[in-house]
Amino acid sequence: MSLADLILESSLEKKHLLLFGGKGGVGKTSLASATALWASTHSIPTLIMSSDPAHSLSDIFAKNLTGGEPKYINDHLDAIEINTKDVAKDYQAYLDKFPEYKLILGDSAELFPGMNEGFSILDINRTLVGGKQGKQYALVIIDTAPTGHTLNLLDLPEYMKRTSIRLIRLKNKIGNIFGSFTKVFRRSQENENPDINEFLALIEDWAIRTKTLLQDQSTTRFFVVCIPELLSILETDRMISQLQKMDITIGGLIINRILPPPSDCEFCKIKFQEQSKNLQIIKEKFSQFTPIEVPALSKEVHGQEILKNLAKQFIE
């Protein structure tokens, strides 16, 4: 199924989640934004989210998208740059119930190992079901961080599941000693006896639901973005291998910033020849993903008009 068909199939009854990822600097944000804008012009209720700590959505759309809430772009498109501190506040109450576990998890939910990448994906389930303001989206697009951060993010459900199991084992192993240890932390709330299993069940449930969503072939597609350069090819190969191990469906491979044939510029000829060789390697190595070629633009991607022109290059 083509990217256009996938988008046009999206509806409130058949929602889709698209993730764009790859090496830093290959144009993930531009392509994800162009896709979101194209979807909105076809009246698909769309939300684009950035999980990259170095957010660029505000620059791309020439609008301040900070603040932790979806911001209006047009009648069918909202955008949000995820702030981990804002998301952490929604879950901090669970950790505050169990002060003794802060020795293990850290004083803040934001400090929990992996959460720097993970709080962005933590919101996907509830966002796909309904926005923070109760708004429904048929299509959610994630502009992910560079490869390493993204793979950590995608592996977070498994990490959280393993962590909850460790906590259960810790509780069972320490037994009564842990009970006495707990009372030291609860002197100010001696009459309260919250159940740690509630917290563990929350982690387990969230991990299972998120993993199920990411591996749902009918809902989720991951689009790998690369450029015709050796380092990008090597990183793309690693990312695809990891995605396949995680059973995450790859929607396609997008080769961005392909140079036009040169004229009399000697430097341009050398770069074009180098790109042509790398382009052939990509086509042969990743032929199963039917690579989509996107030419380099003469202007920087900034504002909706150039996003519309970019979308024409790889969607229409």
MIDREN-766249 format. One record per residue (C-alpha): residue number from 1; residue in three letters; chain; x, z, y. Coordinates in nm, 3 decimals. Layout:
<torlum k="NUM" r="ALA" c="A" xx="X" zz="Z" yy="Y"/>
...
***
This chain:
<torlum k="1" r="MET" c="A" xx="0.000" zz="0.000" yy="0.000"/>
<torlum k="2" r="SER" c="A" xx="0.139" zz="-0.098" yy="0.342"/>
<torlum k="3" r="LEU" c="A" xx="0.179" zz="0.152" yy="0.625"/>
<torlum k="4" r="ALA" c="A" xx="-0.104" zz="-0.018" yy="0.816"/>
<torlum k="5" r="ASP" c="A" xx="-0.339" zz="0.001" yy="0.515"/>
<torlum k="6" r="LEU" c="A" xx="-0.250" zz="0.367" yy="0.461"/>
<torlum k="7" r="ILE" c="A" xx="-0.330" zz="0.451" yy="0.823"/>
<torlum k="8" r="LEU" c="A" xx="-0.655" zz="0.254" yy="0.831"/>
<torlum k="9" r="GLU" c="A" xx="-0.766" zz="0.424" yy="0.510"/>
<torlum k="10" r="SER" c="A" xx="-0.741" zz="0.764" yy="0.683"/>
<torlum k="11" r="SER" c="A" xx="-1.065" zz="0.942" yy="0.759"/>
<torlum k="12" r="LEU" c="A" xx="-1.196" zz="1.297" yy="0.781"/>
<torlum k="13" r="GLU" c="A" xx="-1.303" zz="1.256" yy="0.418"/>
<torlum k="14" r="LYS" c="A" xx="-0.969" zz="1.104" yy="0.308"/>
<torlum k="15" r="LYS" c="A" xx="-0.691" zz="1.263" yy="0.513"/>
<torlum k="16" r="HIS" c="A" xx="-0.329" zz="1.157" yy="0.508"/>
<torlum k="17" r="LEU" c="A" xx="0.001" zz="1.328" yy="0.582"/>
<torlum k="18" r="LEU" c="A" xx="0.298" zz="1.108" yy="0.677"/>
<torlum k="19" r="LEU" c="A" xx="0.651" zz="1.242" yy="0.719"/>
<torlum k="20" r="PHE" c="A" xx="0.936" zz="1.050" yy="0.885"/>
<torlum k="21" r="GLY" c="A" xx="1.288" zz="1.160" yy="0.803"/>
<torlum k="22" r="GLY" c="A" xx="1.650" zz="1.053" yy="0.784"/>
<torlum k="23" r="LYS" c="A" xx="1.991" zz="1.103" yy="0.938"/>
<torlum k="24" r="GLY" c="A" xx="2.006" zz="1.228" yy="1.296"/>
<torlum k="25" r="GLY" c="A" xx="1.999" zz="0.954" yy="1.558"/>
<torlum k="26" r="VAL" c="A" xx="1.831" zz="0.680" yy="1.351"/>
<torlum k="27" r="GLY" c="A" xx="1.509" zz="0.674" yy="1.555"/>
<torlum k="28" r="LYS" c="A" xx="1.272" zz="0.891" yy="1.350"/>
<torlum k="29" r="THR" c="A" xx="1.090" zz="1.023" yy="1.656"/>
<torlum k="30" r="SER" c="A" xx="1.040" zz="0.677" yy="1.804"/>
<torlum k="31" r="LEU" c="A" xx="0.899" zz="0.532" yy="1.482"/>
<torlum k="32" r="ALA" c="A" xx="0.680" zz="0.835" yy="1.410"/>
<torlum k="33" r="SER" c="A" xx="0.545" zz="0.827" yy="1.766"/>
<torlum k="34" r="ALA" c="A" xx="0.478" zz="0.454" yy="1.754"/>
<torlum k="35" r="THR" c="A" xx="0.292" zz="0.502" yy="1.425"/>
<torlum k="36" r="ALA" c="A" xx="0.080" zz="0.782" yy="1.572"/>
<torlum k="37" r="LEU" c="A" xx="-0.005" zz="0.579" yy="1.880"/>
<torlum k="38" r="TRP" c="A" xx="-0.094" zz="0.273" yy="1.668"/>
<torlum k="39" r="ALA" c="A" xx="-0.325" zz="0.487" yy="1.456"/>
<torlum k="40" r="SER" c="A" xx="-0.497" zz="0.623" yy="1.766"/>
<torlum k="41" r="THR" c="A" xx="-0.561" zz="0.272" yy="1.900"/>
<torlum k="42" r="HIS" c="A" xx="-0.758" zz="0.215" yy="1.577"/>
<torlum k="43" r="SER" c="A" xx="-0.968" zz="0.525" yy="1.647"/>
<torlum k="44" r="ILE" c="A" xx="-0.805" zz="0.738" yy="1.376"/>
<torlum k="45" r="PRO" c="A" xx="-0.809" zz="1.109" yy="1.481"/>
<torlum k="46" r="THR" c="A" xx="-0.433" zz="1.171" yy="1.475"/>
<torlum k="47" r="LEU" c="A" xx="-0.193" zz="1.459" yy="1.535"/>
<torlum k="48" r="ILE" c="A" xx="0.183" zz="1.411" yy="1.559"/>
<torlum k="49" r="MET" c="A" xx="0.397" zz="1.722" yy="1.510"/>
<torlum k="50" r="SER" c="A" xx="0.770" zz="1.762" yy="1.566"/>
<torlum k="51" r="SER" c="A" xx="0.956" zz="2.000" yy="1.334"/>
<torlum k="52" r="ASP" c="A" xx="1.295" zz="1.910" yy="1.481"/>
<torlum k="53" r="PRO" c="A" xx="1.441" zz="2.206" yy="1.679"/>
<torlum k="54" r="ALA" c="A" xx="1.583" zz="1.945" yy="1.920"/>
<torlum k="55" r="HIS" c="A" xx="1.240" zz="1.816" yy="2.020"/>
<torlum k="56" r="SER" c="A" xx="1.210" zz="1.464" yy="2.165"/>
<torlum k="57" r="LEU" c="A" xx="0.834" zz="1.407" yy="2.159"/>
<torlum k="58" r="SER" c="A" xx="0.797" zz="1.523" yy="2.519"/>
<torlum k="59" r="ASP" c="A" xx="1.057" zz="1.268" yy="2.627"/>
<torlum k="60" r="ILE" c="A" xx="0.906" zz="0.988" yy="2.419"/>
<torlum k="61" r="PHE" c="A" xx="0.553" zz="1.039" yy="2.554"/>
<torlum k="62" r="ALA" c="A" xx="0.676" zz="1.139" yy="2.901"/>
<torlum k="63" r="LYS" c="A" xx="0.463" zz="1.452" yy="2.883"/>
<torlum k="64" r="ASN" c="A" xx="0.531" zz="1.824" yy="2.839"/>
<torlum k="65" r="LEU" c="A" xx="0.429" zz="1.900" yy="2.481"/>
<torlum k="66" r="THR" c="A" xx="0.573" zz="2.251" yy="2.460"/>
<torlum k="67" r="GLY" c="A" xx="0.358" zz="2.564" yy="2.439"/>
<torlum k="68" r="GLY" c="A" xx="0.273" zz="2.579" yy="2.070"/>
<torlum k="69" r="GLU" c="A" xx="-0.069" zz="2.409" yy="2.097"/>
<torlum k="70" r="PRO" c="A" xx="-0.171" zz="2.043" yy="2.043"/>
<torlum k="71" r="LYS" c="A" xx="-0.167" zz="1.852" yy="2.373"/>
<torlum k="72" r="TYR" c="A" xx="-0.391" zz="1.559" yy="2.462"/>
<torlum k="73" r="ILE" c="A" xx="-0.230" zz="1.213" yy="2.460"/>
<torlum k="74" r="ASN" c="A" xx="-0.545" zz="1.003" yy="2.437"/>
<torlum k="75" r="ASP" c="A" xx="-0.897" zz="1.036" yy="2.295"/>
<torlum k="76" r="HIS" c="A" xx="-0.770" zz="0.996" yy="1.938"/>
<torlum k="77" r="LEU" c="A" xx="-0.419" zz="1.142" yy="1.959"/>
<torlum k="78" r="ASP" c="A" xx="-0.277" zz="1.491" yy="2.011"/>
<torlum k="79" r="ALA" c="A" xx="0.087" zz="1.595" yy="1.992"/>
<torlum k="80" r="ILE" c="A" xx="0.268" zz="1.923" yy="1.944"/>
<torlum k="81" r="GLU" c="A" xx="0.628" zz="2.042" yy="1.942"/>
<torlum k="82" r="ILE" c="A" xx="0.632" zz="2.334" yy="1.702"/>
<torlum k="83" r="ASN" c="A" xx="0.783" zz="2.657" yy="1.829"/>
<torlum k="84" r="THR" c="A" xx="0.883" zz="2.878" yy="1.536"/>
<torlum k="85" r="LYS" c="A" xx="0.839" zz="3.194" yy="1.744"/>
<torlum k="86" r="ASP" c="A" xx="0.476" zz="3.105" yy="1.819"/>
<torlum k="87" r="VAL" c="A" xx="0.396" zz="3.033" yy="1.455"/>
<torlum k="88" r="ALA" c="A" xx="0.579" zz="3.347" yy="1.340"/>
<torlum k="89" r="LYS" c="A" xx="0.343" zz="3.562" yy="1.549"/>
<torlum k="90" r="ASP" c="A" xx="0.051" zz="3.452" yy="1.329"/>
<torlum k="91" r="TYR" c="A" xx="0.222" zz="3.596" yy="1.021"/>
<torlum k="92" r="GLN" c="A" xx="0.413" zz="3.892" yy="1.165"/>
<torlum k="93" r="ALA" c="A" xx="0.119" zz="4.128" yy="1.103"/>
<torlum k="94" r="TYR" c="A" xx="0.164" zz="4.088" yy="0.728"/>
<torlum k="95" r="LEU" c="A" xx="0.527" zz="4.194" yy="0.747"/>
<torlum k="96" r="ASP" c="A" xx="0.449" zz="4.482" yy="0.985"/>
<torlum k="97" r="LYS" c="A" xx="0.228" zz="4.636" yy="0.716"/>
<torlum k="98" r="PHE" c="A" xx="0.535" zz="4.687" yy="0.499"/>
<torlum k="99" r="PRO" c="A" xx="0.819" zz="4.821" yy="0.717"/>
<torlum k="100" r="GLU" c="A" xx="1.031" zz="4.912" yy="0.412"/>
<torlum k="101" r="TYR" c="A" xx="1.052" zz="4.544" yy="0.319"/>
<torlum k="102" r="LYS" c="A" xx="1.206" zz="4.461" yy="0.653"/>
<torlum k="103" r="LEU" c="A" xx="1.534" zz="4.577" yy="0.501"/>
<torlum k="104" r="ILE" c="A" xx="1.502" zz="4.277" yy="0.272"/>
<torlum k="105" r="LEU" c="A" xx="1.317" zz="4.023" yy="0.483"/>
<torlum k="106" r="GLY" c="A" xx="1.443" zz="4.110" yy="0.828"/>
<torlum k="107" r="ASP" c="A" xx="1.264" zz="4.271" yy="1.120"/>
<torlum k="108" r="SER" c="A" xx="1.077" zz="3.957" yy="1.218"/>
<torlum k="109" r="ALA" c="A" xx="0.900" zz="3.693" yy="1.011"/>
<torlum k="110" r="GLU" c="A" xx="1.097" zz="3.440" yy="1.213"/>
<torlum k="111" r="LEU" c="A" xx="1.421" zz="3.579" yy="1.066"/>
<torlum k="112" r="PHE" c="A" xx="1.305" zz="3.531" yy="0.708"/>
<torlum k="113" r="PRO" c="A" xx="1.561" zz="3.304" yy="0.535"/>
<torlum k="114" r="GLY" c="A" xx="1.457" zz="2.941" yy="0.560"/>
<torlum k="115" r="MET" c="A" xx="1.190" zz="3.002" yy="0.822"/>
<torlum k="116" r="ASN" c="A" xx="1.382" zz="2.822" yy="1.096"/>
<torlum k="117" r="GLU" c="A" xx="1.292" zz="2.502" yy="0.912"/>
<torlum k="118" r="GLY" c="A" xx="0.990" zz="2.637" yy="0.734"/>
<torlum k="119" r="PHE" c="A" xx="0.751" zz="2.752" yy="1.004"/>
<torlum k="120" r="SER" c="A" xx="0.690" zz="2.389" yy="1.092"/>
<torlum k="121" r="ILE" c="A" xx="0.561" zz="2.312" yy="0.745"/>
<torlum k="122" r="LEU" c="A" xx="0.382" zz="2.646" yy="0.722"/>
<torlum k="123" r="ASP" c="A" xx="0.113" zz="2.511" yy="0.953"/>
<torlum k="124" r="ILE" c="A" xx="0.053" zz="2.183" yy="0.771"/>
<torlum k="125" r="ASN" c="A" xx="-0.221" zz="2.303" yy="0.537"/>
<torlum k="126" r="ARG" c="A" xx="-0.437" zz="2.461" yy="0.803"/>
<torlum k="127" r="THR" c="A" xx="-0.366" zz="2.179" yy="1.048"/>
<torlum k="128" r="LEU" c="A" xx="-0.473" zz="1.913" yy="0.802"/>
<torlum k="129" r="VAL" c="A" xx="-0.794" zz="2.106" yy="0.737"/>
<torlum k="130" r="GLY" c="A" xx="-0.858" zz="2.180" yy="1.103"/>
<torlum k="131" r="GLY" c="A" xx="-0.656" zz="2.216" yy="1.423"/>
<torlum k="132" r="LYS" c="A" xx="-0.591" zz="2.548" yy="1.588"/>
<torlum k="133" r="GLN" c="A" xx="-0.882" zz="2.479" yy="1.817"/>
<torlum k="134" r="GLY" c="A" xx="-1.101" zz="2.375" yy="1.525"/>
<torlum k="135" r="LYS" c="A" xx="-1.032" zz="2.006" yy="1.582"/>
<torlum k="136" r="GLN" c="A" xx="-1.029" zz="1.784" yy="1.274"/>
<torlum k="137" r="TYR" c="A" xx="-0.753" zz="1.526" yy="1.215"/>
<torlum k="138" r="ALA" c="A" xx="-0.770" zz="1.238" yy="0.969"/>
<torlum k="139" r="LEU" c="A" xx="-0.397" zz="1.171" yy="0.999"/>
<torlum k="140" r="VAL" c="A" xx="-0.111" zz="1.416" yy="1.054"/>
<torlum k="141" r="ILE" c="A" xx="0.235" zz="1.273" yy="1.120"/>
<torlum k="142" r="ILE" c="A" xx="0.548" zz="1.490" yy="1.100"/>
<torlum k="143" r="ASP" c="A" xx="0.859" zz="1.395" yy="1.295"/>
<torlum k="144" r="THR" c="A" xx="1.113" zz="1.588" yy="1.088"/>
<torlum k="145" r="ALA" c="A" xx="1.457" zz="1.726" yy="1.167"/>
<torlum k="146" r="PRO" c="A" xx="1.775" zz="1.553" yy="1.039"/>
<torlum k="147" r="THR" c="A" xx="1.815" zz="1.524" yy="0.661"/>
<torlum k="148" r="GLY" c="A" xx="1.968" zz="1.864" yy="0.577"/>
<torlum k="149" r="HIS" c="A" xx="1.708" zz="2.063" yy="0.770"/>
<torlum k="150" r="THR" c="A" xx="1.427" zz="1.849" yy="0.631"/>
<torlum k="151" r="LEU" c="A" xx="1.531" zz="1.902" yy="0.269"/>
<torlum k="152" r="ASN" c="A" xx="1.546" zz="2.278" yy="0.335"/>
<torlum k="153" r="LEU" c="A" xx="1.201" zz="2.254" yy="0.488"/>
<torlum k="154" r="LEU" c="A" xx="1.057" zz="2.064" yy="0.192"/>
<torlum k="155" r="ASP" c="A" xx="1.217" zz="2.306" yy="-0.054"/>
<torlum k="156" r="LEU" c="A" xx="1.073" zz="2.608" yy="0.127"/>
<torlum k="157" r="PRO" c="A" xx="0.758" zz="2.639" yy="-0.092"/>
<torlum k="158" r="GLU" c="A" xx="0.978" zz="2.680" yy="-0.400"/>
<torlum k="159" r="TYR" c="A" xx="1.205" zz="2.920" yy="-0.213"/>
<torlum k="160" r="MET" c="A" xx="0.909" zz="3.132" yy="-0.104"/>
<torlum k="161" r="LYS" c="A" xx="0.772" zz="3.136" yy="-0.456"/>
<torlum k="162" r="ARG" c="A" xx="1.107" zz="3.252" yy="-0.595"/>
<torlum k="163" r="THR" c="A" xx="1.128" zz="3.516" yy="-0.322"/>
<torlum k="164" r="SER" c="A" xx="0.788" zz="3.662" yy="-0.405"/>
<torlum k="165" r="ILE" c="A" xx="0.892" zz="3.688" yy="-0.771"/>
<torlum k="166" r="ARG" c="A" xx="1.210" zz="3.871" yy="-0.668"/>
<torlum k="167" r="LEU" c="A" xx="1.008" zz="4.116" yy="-0.463"/>
<torlum k="168" r="ILE" c="A" xx="0.773" zz="4.185" yy="-0.754"/>
<torlum k="169" r="ARG" c="A" xx="1.070" zz="4.246" yy="-0.984"/>
<torlum k="170" r="LEU" c="A" xx="1.231" zz="4.471" yy="-0.724"/>
<torlum k="171" r="LYS" c="A" xx="0.915" zz="4.676" yy="-0.694"/>
<torlum k="172" r="ASN" c="A" xx="0.880" zz="4.712" yy="-1.072"/>
<torlum k="173" r="LYS" c="A" xx="1.248" zz="4.790" yy="-1.121"/>
<torlum k="174" r="ILE" c="A" xx="1.269" zz="5.063" yy="-0.861"/>
<torlum k="175" r="GLY" c="A" xx="0.930" zz="5.210" yy="-0.951"/>
<torlum k="176" r="ASN" c="A" xx="0.877" zz="5.569" yy="-0.835"/>
<torlum k="177" r="ILE" c="A" xx="1.201" zz="5.574" yy="-0.639"/>
<torlum k="178" r="PHE" c="A" xx="1.067" zz="5.284" yy="-0.435"/>
<torlum k="179" r="GLY" c="A" xx="0.746" zz="5.478" yy="-0.380"/>
<torlum k="180" r="SER" c="A" xx="0.936" zz="5.773" yy="-0.238"/>
<torlum k="181" r="PHE" c="A" xx="1.152" zz="5.538" yy="-0.037"/>
<torlum k="182" r="THR" c="A" xx="0.838" zz="5.380" yy="0.108"/>
<torlum k="183" r="LYS" c="A" xx="0.705" zz="5.715" yy="0.235"/>
<torlum k="184" r="VAL" c="A" xx="1.013" zz="5.759" yy="0.454"/>
<torlum k="185" r="PHE" c="A" xx="0.909" zz="5.448" yy="0.644"/>
<torlum k="186" r="ARG" c="A" xx="0.545" zz="5.553" yy="0.657"/>
<torlum k="187" r="ARG" c="A" xx="0.564" zz="5.898" yy="0.811"/>
<torlum k="188" r="SER" c="A" xx="0.352" zz="5.780" yy="1.100"/>
<torlum k="189" r="GLN" c="A" xx="0.095" zz="5.624" yy="0.870"/>
<torlum k="190" r="GLU" c="A" xx="0.081" zz="5.865" yy="0.572"/>
<torlum k="191" r="ASN" c="A" xx="-0.287" zz="5.801" yy="0.514"/>
<torlum k="192" r="GLU" c="A" xx="-0.235" zz="5.429" yy="0.486"/>
<torlum k="193" r="ASN" c="A" xx="-0.134" zz="5.270" yy="0.159"/>
<torlum k="194" r="PRO" c="A" xx="-0.135" zz="4.891" yy="0.198"/>
<torlum k="195" r="ASP" c="A" xx="-0.083" zz="4.690" yy="-0.119"/>
<torlum k="196" r="ILE" c="A" xx="0.239" zz="4.488" yy="-0.125"/>
<torlum k="197" r="ASN" c="A" xx="0.070" zz="4.259" yy="-0.375"/>
<torlum k="198" r="GLU" c="A" xx="-0.147" zz="4.133" yy="-0.089"/>
<torlum k="199" r="PHE" c="A" xx="0.165" zz="4.017" yy="0.091"/>
<torlum k="200" r="LEU" c="A" xx="0.315" zz="3.866" yy="-0.225"/>
<torlum k="201" r="ALA" c="A" xx="-0.012" zz="3.691" yy="-0.306"/>
<torlum k="202" r="LEU" c="A" xx="-0.011" zz="3.539" yy="0.042"/>
<torlum k="203" r="ILE" c="A" xx="0.338" zz="3.398" yy="-0.013"/>
<torlum k="204" r="GLU" c="A" xx="0.253" zz="3.272" yy="-0.360"/>
<torlum k="205" r="ASP" c="A" xx="-0.073" zz="3.110" yy="-0.251"/>
<torlum k="206" r="TRP" c="A" xx="0.085" zz="2.943" yy="0.051"/>
<torlum k="207" r="ALA" c="A" xx="0.379" zz="2.815" yy="-0.156"/>
<torlum k="208" r="ILE" c="A" xx="0.154" zz="2.666" yy="-0.424"/>
<torlum k="209" r="ARG" c="A" xx="-0.085" zz="2.502" yy="-0.175"/>
<torlum k="210" r="THR" c="A" xx="0.198" zz="2.354" yy="0.033"/>
<torlum k="211" r="LYS" c="A" xx="0.384" zz="2.223" yy="-0.271"/>
<torlum k="212" r="THR" c="A" xx="0.062" zz="2.072" yy="-0.404"/>
<torlum k="213" r="LEU" c="A" xx="-0.001" zz="1.899" yy="-0.071"/>
<torlum k="214" r="LEU" c="A" xx="0.353" zz="1.758" yy="-0.049"/>
<torlum k="215" r="GLN" c="A" xx="0.332" zz="1.623" yy="-0.404"/>
<torlum k="216" r="ASP" c="A" xx="-0.021" zz="1.481" yy="-0.368"/>
<torlum k="217" r="GLN" c="A" xx="0.026" zz="1.104" yy="-0.402"/>
<torlum k="218" r="SER" c="A" xx="-0.321" zz="1.035" yy="-0.264"/>
<torlum k="219" r="THR" c="A" xx="-0.249" zz="1.225" yy="0.058"/>
<torlum k="220" r="THR" c="A" xx="0.122" zz="1.245" yy="0.137"/>
<torlum k="221" r="ARG" c="A" xx="0.387" zz="0.980" yy="0.198"/>
<torlum k="222" r="PHE" c="A" xx="0.746" zz="1.024" yy="0.316"/>
<torlum k="223" r="PHE" c="A" xx="0.897" zz="0.736" yy="0.515"/>
<torlum k="224" r="VAL" c="A" xx="1.277" zz="0.732" yy="0.511"/>
<torlum k="225" r="VAL" c="A" xx="1.439" zz="0.591" yy="0.826"/>
<torlum k="226" r="CYS" c="A" xx="1.792" zz="0.452" yy="0.832"/>
<torlum k="227" r="ILE" c="A" xx="2.014" zz="0.214" yy="1.029"/>
<torlum k="228" r="PRO" c="A" xx="2.256" zz="-0.049" yy="0.890"/>
<torlum k="229" r="GLU" c="A" xx="2.561" zz="0.180" yy="0.898"/>
<torlum k="230" r="LEU" c="A" xx="2.760" zz="0.319" yy="0.606"/>
<torlum k="231" r="LEU" c="A" xx="2.702" zz="0.690" yy="0.685"/>
<torlum k="232" r="SER" c="A" xx="2.330" zz="0.633" yy="0.719"/>
<torlum k="233" r="ILE" c="A" xx="2.322" zz="0.445" yy="0.385"/>
<torlum k="234" r="LEU" c="A" xx="2.500" zz="0.732" yy="0.206"/>
<torlum k="235" r="GLU" c="A" xx="2.270" zz="0.994" yy="0.357"/>
<torlum k="236" r="THR" c="A" xx="1.963" zz="0.784" yy="0.279"/>
<torlum k="237" r="ASP" c="A" xx="2.071" zz="0.765" yy="-0.084"/>
<torlum k="238" r="ARG" c="A" xx="2.102" zz="1.145" yy="-0.102"/>
<torlum k="239" r="MET" c="A" xx="1.767" zz="1.202" yy="0.068"/>
<torlum k="240" r="ILE" c="A" xx="1.582" zz="0.962" yy="-0.162"/>
<torlum k="241" r="SER" c="A" xx="1.736" zz="1.130" yy="-0.469"/>
<torlum k="242" r="GLN" c="A" xx="1.624" zz="1.473" yy="-0.346"/>
<torlum k="243" r="LEU" c="A" xx="1.273" zz="1.355" yy="-0.259"/>
<torlum k="244" r="GLN" c="A" xx="1.236" zz="1.207" yy="-0.606"/>
<torlum k="245" r="LYS" c="A" xx="1.352" zz="1.534" yy="-0.764"/>
<torlum k="246" r="MET" c="A" xx="1.087" zz="1.714" yy="-0.558"/>
<torlum k="247" r="ASP" c="A" xx="0.820" zz="1.465" yy="-0.674"/>
<torlum k="248" r="ILE" c="A" xx="0.743" zz="1.367" yy="-0.315"/>
<torlum k="249" r="THR" c="A" xx="0.612" zz="1.011" yy="-0.289"/>
<torlum k="250" r="ILE" c="A" xx="0.824" zz="0.778" yy="-0.077"/>
<torlum k="251" r="GLY" c="A" xx="0.599" zz="0.553" yy="0.129"/>
<torlum k="252" r="GLY" c="A" xx="0.873" zz="0.314" yy="0.231"/>
<torlum k="253" r="LEU" c="A" xx="1.216" zz="0.263" yy="0.383"/>
<torlum k="254" r="ILE" c="A" xx="1.244" zz="0.156" yy="0.746"/>
<torlum k="255" r="ILE" c="A" xx="1.571" zz="-0.005" yy="0.862"/>
<torlum k="256" r="ASN" c="A" xx="1.585" zz="0.051" yy="1.235"/>
<torlum k="257" r="ARG" c="A" xx="1.791" zz="-0.098" yy="1.520"/>
<torlum k="258" r="ILE" c="A" xx="1.889" zz="-0.430" yy="1.365"/>
<torlum k="259" r="LEU" c="A" xx="2.096" zz="-0.632" yy="1.612"/>
<torlum k="260" r="PRO" c="A" xx="2.006" zz="-0.992" yy="1.703"/>
<torlum k="261" r="PRO" c="A" xx="2.252" zz="-1.277" yy="1.631"/>
<torlum k="262" r="PRO" c="A" xx="2.534" zz="-1.269" yy="1.891"/>
<torlum k="263" r="SER" c="A" xx="2.630" zz="-1.539" yy="2.140"/>
<torlum k="264" r="ASP" c="A" xx="2.986" zz="-1.550" yy="2.277"/>
<torlum k="265" r="CYS" c="A" xx="3.056" zz="-1.176" yy="2.273"/>
<torlum k="266" r="GLU" c="A" xx="3.341" zz="-1.109" yy="2.027"/>
<torlum k="267" r="PHE" c="A" xx="3.251" zz="-0.740" yy="1.997"/>
<torlum k="268" r="CYS" c="A" xx="2.887" zz="-0.832" yy="1.931"/>
<torlum k="269" r="LYS" c="A" xx="2.994" zz="-1.074" yy="1.657"/>
<torlum k="270" r="ILE" c="A" xx="3.197" zz="-0.805" yy="1.480"/>
<torlum k="271" r="LYS" c="A" xx="2.910" zz="-0.554" yy="1.499"/>
<torlum k="272" r="PHE" c="A" xx="2.659" zz="-0.815" yy="1.382"/>
<torlum k="273" r="GLN" c="A" xx="2.877" zz="-0.906" yy="1.081"/>
<torlum k="274" r="GLU" c="A" xx="2.920" zz="-0.540" yy="0.993"/>
<torlum k="275" r="GLN" c="A" xx="2.547" zz="-0.477" yy="1.021"/>
<torlum k="276" r="SER" c="A" xx="2.465" zz="-0.786" yy="0.816"/>
<torlum k="277" r="LYS" c="A" xx="2.688" zz="-0.663" yy="0.533"/>
<torlum k="278" r="ASN" c="A" xx="2.531" zz="-0.314" yy="0.542"/>
<torlum k="279" r="LEU" c="A" xx="2.183" zz="-0.462" yy="0.568"/>
<torlum k="280" r="GLN" c="A" xx="2.242" zz="-0.654" yy="0.247"/>
<torlum k="281" r="ILE" c="A" xx="2.362" zz="-0.336" yy="0.075"/>
<torlum k="282" r="ILE" c="A" xx="2.043" zz="-0.154" yy="0.181"/>
<torlum k="283" r="LYS" c="A" xx="1.818" zz="-0.437" yy="0.063"/>
<torlum k="284" r="GLU" c="A" xx="1.985" zz="-0.446" yy="-0.278"/>
<torlum k="285" r="LYS" c="A" xx="2.027" zz="-0.072" yy="-0.326"/>
<torlum k="286" r="PHE" c="A" xx="1.675" zz="0.024" yy="-0.214"/>
<torlum k="287" r="SER" c="A" xx="1.484" zz="-0.292" yy="-0.304"/>
<torlum k="288" r="GLN" c="A" xx="1.216" zz="-0.092" yy="-0.489"/>
<torlum k="289" r="PHE" c="A" xx="1.097" zz="0.052" yy="-0.155"/>
<torlum k="290" r="THR" c="A" xx="1.050" zz="-0.292" yy="0.007"/>
<torlum k="291" r="PRO" c="A" xx="1.257" zz="-0.213" yy="0.321"/>
<torlum k="292" r="ILE" c="A" xx="1.093" zz="-0.284" yy="0.655"/>
<torlum k="293" r="GLU" c="A" xx="1.327" zz="-0.429" yy="0.919"/>
<torlum k="294" r="VAL" c="A" xx="1.290" zz="-0.320" yy="1.281"/>
<torlum k="295" r="PRO" c="A" xx="1.494" zz="-0.503" yy="1.548"/>
<torlum k="296" r="ALA" c="A" xx="1.686" zz="-0.310" yy="1.812"/>
<torlum k="297" r="LEU" c="A" xx="1.496" zz="-0.287" yy="2.139"/>
<torlum k="298" r="SER" c="A" xx="1.656" zz="-0.387" yy="2.467"/>
<torlum k="299" r="LYS" c="A" xx="1.503" zz="-0.083" yy="2.639"/>
<torlum k="300" r="GLU" c="A" xx="1.503" zz="0.288" yy="2.557"/>
<torlum k="301" r="VAL" c="A" xx="1.187" zz="0.417" yy="2.390"/>
<torlum k="302" r="HIS" c="A" xx="1.012" zz="0.608" yy="2.666"/>
<torlum k="303" r="GLY" c="A" xx="0.641" zz="0.587" yy="2.741"/>
<torlum k="304" r="GLN" c="A" xx="0.340" zz="0.446" yy="2.561"/>
<torlum k="305" r="GLU" c="A" xx="0.383" zz="0.078" yy="2.647"/>
<torlum k="306" r="ILE" c="A" xx="0.717" zz="0.047" yy="2.472"/>
<torlum k="307" r="LEU" c="A" xx="0.580" zz="0.250" yy="2.178"/>
<torlum k="308" r="LYS" c="A" xx="0.302" zz="-0.008" yy="2.142"/>
<torlum k="309" r="ASN" c="A" xx="0.561" zz="-0.287" yy="2.141"/>
<torlum k="310" r="LEU" c="A" xx="0.769" zz="-0.101" yy="1.884"/>
<torlum k="311" r="ALA" c="A" xx="0.466" zz="-0.055" yy="1.657"/>
<torlum k="312" r="LYS" c="A" xx="0.414" zz="-0.432" yy="1.652"/>
<torlum k="313" r="GLN" c="A" xx="0.761" zz="-0.471" yy="1.502"/>
<torlum k="314" r="PHE" c="A" xx="0.698" zz="-0.274" yy="1.183"/>
<torlum k="315" r="ILE" c="A" xx="0.326" zz="-0.199" yy="1.139"/>
<torlum k="316" r="GLU" c="A" xx="0.130" zz="-0.507" yy="1.239"/>
***
